[in-house]
Amino acid sequence: MLRRAAVAIAIVVTVQGPAIAGVVPVVFGTSWDGPTKTLQSIIDTRYGPGHINVVADNLCAHAVDIDPWFWVGDHFTAYMVKEVAGNATRNTLCWYEENGVKPTFPGGGIVFDGPSGAGASAVIAFSRPMMKFGFMLDPNGALGTVNAPQGELFFTNRFYNDIGPNGTGALHEPRDGDVQALVFDLSGCGEPNTWLVCFEDLDSGAMPGPQGSAQTDNDFNDMVFEVTALGATPVKTVSFGALKEQYRH
């Protein structure tokens, strides 16, 4: 017992990680694709009704979630669940190393190209362990799209996204970086270390509204895919008292 206590006293745990910034407000719109192709409908069809609420369960909605989100590991697998976008045949998904520097196309490489559709899968291995990574979407491929001319990319790290439509300034919350992708933890659906990533392929910084009178619908159903990898987790501080408690009995 004394030996265990001495070991506990000698342990110093230092853990550094990304910031936990609180709830990030997301402005949703009514999908231009109809009620059967909404993100909620897609999720309910795949995982069953009642398991995931699009508004309440995404990783922007919780004060304890990390902002920006990222993944970590020596590899990941990806599975395309659904593409609803009119630009689906040209939207291109890439991964990038999350090192604090905004990446350029194609980042670390292409995961899904334009012709990839529902049921497509990919396995990406890295050259070193514990790589931090995220995803970026090249909307409409070489053609670009509304408020996203060719060369502009959308990122899971919202701080890499421009602020407002085509970077002209925020029209709605959040005002420090547009949310272009929602992430959901699928562990509650029996899928450990698996995450659902849902991209909006129009510039979400615009005000959503009816098709023909607005520049985005902010429905986040344009590219929906699963990622199996370790996710970033909140920093946990291990105190001397907590360590000592483990060796009390």
Buried (B, 14 or more C-beta within 10 A) or exposed (E): EEEEEEEBEEEEEEEEEBEEBEEBEBBBBBBBBEEEBBBBBBBBEBBEEEBBEBEEBBBBBBEEBBBBBBBBBEEBEBBBBBBBBBBBBBBBBBBBBBEEEEBEBBBBEBBBBBEBEEEBEBEBEBEEEEBBBBBBBBBBBEEBBBBBEEEBBBBBBBBBBBBBBBBEEBBBEBEEBBBBBBBBBBEEBEBEBBBBBBBBBBBBBBBBBEEEEBBBBBBBBBBBBBBBBEBBEEEEEEEEEEBEEEBEE
